[in-house]
């Protein structure tokens, strides 16, 4: 019996498994037997087939037994390693199930004593006022413009007021007239005083003559009445003088007022500052007390208003240090102080209005700027701090998973304070030094055994 090698020509591709290879060899043996029988007959043989080789029963059983042995060997060679690999995988799976879950843990620590409080603020001028016209007329000249820095008392504009000039001349004329009337009243008083003196002397003389019986009482009564009339006339002249003096004082006051209005034709800066608004041009009609000429702001010191949340309101005190940073001035920090607080919370936003004064000697800060204000302050009892991922919100409240000394998980309810985004302040439920799961997720359960591993990177320090 010939054996055809797998790499001989005409042989087919080697089967992928041992069983198929044995079956293929069995078929090859059968095919070879048929070819031997066909070749024994020969091509010219026309009679009945001649059986050149008749295998005995022993040979057939030997062939069958050989095939069975080969099939058994191939089956065992493929099945046993497969079973071993499957048993190894199952064993490893059971070991993994029996092993404790490895989890990252962190220790609960306190926040730093200095609490950082960054809040947005709006910068404004410490003093800002409008400059209005105090005289009626036309703007004759403009001496400053937007952005100019001025000193207190510096002229900034001039108003042309011809009507005021006429009023001044009329007021001065009225003053001269009132003074003339006063002089006339004084002259009449002196004349009345002389007449009363003569009437008094005459009345005394006639009174003496009546006592001696030289004249009649009727004549004496006539002279006594004349004296009383002159005395009353003198009192009237005194009151006229007082009235004329009042008229003179009123005229003088009117002249002084108009002179002051004349001074207002030159408009001056009320304090040192910068012109932030110009509202009129030369030739514009201005009305006293109504027309806005300029707006001036004092920028040597600026004030910044900050709304502090209720949780930090009690920690802000006047005199406290404040640091300002401006986005368009990177690397620069401006130092100021808390000047005052509103001492009451806004009922709408629940915030405390705080005013911060900042020196601006260099003039880099401008009114209207947006600033970030750092109101850091020291806390007597800093709260505990944990990562935000360590907190789990469930139906029974906010909890964290504490790892006990026996590596057993214990779920604890906590009271959360301020939220910094990646960190949380804990006001109750934990103790400093407790070990908690960094990210418990949904698998954390009461009494769960774990293999704690310190977190690779500890969270950043608190504020």
Secondary structure, DSSP 8 states (H G I E B T S, - for coil): -----TTSTT-----SSHHHHHHHHHHHHHHHHHHHHHHHH-SS--SS--------HHHHHHHHHHHHHHHHHHHHHHHHHHHHHHHHHHHHHHHHHHS-EEEEEEE-EE--SEE--EEEEEEEEEEEEEEE--S-EEEEEE---TT-EE-TT-EEEEEE-HHHHHHHHHHHHHHHHHHHHHHHHHHHHHHHHHHHHHHHHHHHHHHHHHHHTSS-HHHHHHHHHHHHHHHHHHHHHHHHHHHHHHHHHHHHHHHHHHHHHHHHTEEE-SSSEEEEEE---TT-EE-TTT-EEEEEEEEEEEEEEEEEEHHHHTT--TT-EEEEE-TTSTT--EEEEEEEEEEEE-TTT-EEEEEEEEE-TT----TT-EEEEE--EE-SS--EEEEGGG-EEETTEEEEEEE-TTSBEEEEE-EEEEE-SSEEEEEES--TT-EEES--TTT--TT-BEEEEE-SS------
